[in-house]
Amino acid sequence: MARMCGVIYSMIGLIVGTFFSIMAVTGEAFGSPIGGSSKLIETMMGIGAIILFPIIFGVCGFLMGLLSAAIHNLAARIIGGIVIEGVQTNS
């Protein structure tokens, strides 16, 4: 479960990082209203968002998946889990 959550959150991080990168590039194109911002810093923020966001989101997703799976297993051990009953038919 933890690996799956890590992969899913990495994909979400890539999407979020892409939006942040687009915002950084758009801000770079229009310039800063204050005028003290460096174009290099904004470019590096845009590139860094695409690289760092999937890594950060993936690690956090993995850890949260690991934690939620451990809590689920503990609760299932205490409560007894979920019992599903079905009826078998001959058709």
Rosetta blueprint (number, residue, H / E / L):
1 M L
2 A H
3 R H
4 M H
5 C H
6 G H
7 V H
8 I H
9 Y H
10 S H
11 M H
12 I H
13 G H
14 L H
15 I H
16 V H
17 G H
18 T H
19 F H
20 F H
21 S H
22 I H
23 M H
24 A H
25 V H
26 T H
27 G H
28 E H
29 A H
30 F H
31 G L
32 S L
33 P L
34 I L
35 G L
36 G L
37 S L
38 S L
39 K H
40 L H
41 I H
42 E H
43 T H
44 M H
45 M H
46 G H
47 I H
48 G H
49 A H
50 I H
51 I H
52 L H
53 F H
54 P H
55 I H
56 I H
57 F H
58 G H
59 V H
60 C H
61 G H
62 F H
63 L H
64 M H
65 G H
66 L H
67 L H
68 S H
69 A H
70 A H
71 I H
72 H H
73 N H
74 L H
75 A H
76 A H
77 R H
78 I H
79 I H
80 G L
81 G L
82 I L
83 V L
84 I L
85 E L
86 G L
87 V L
88 Q L
89 T L
90 N L
91 S L
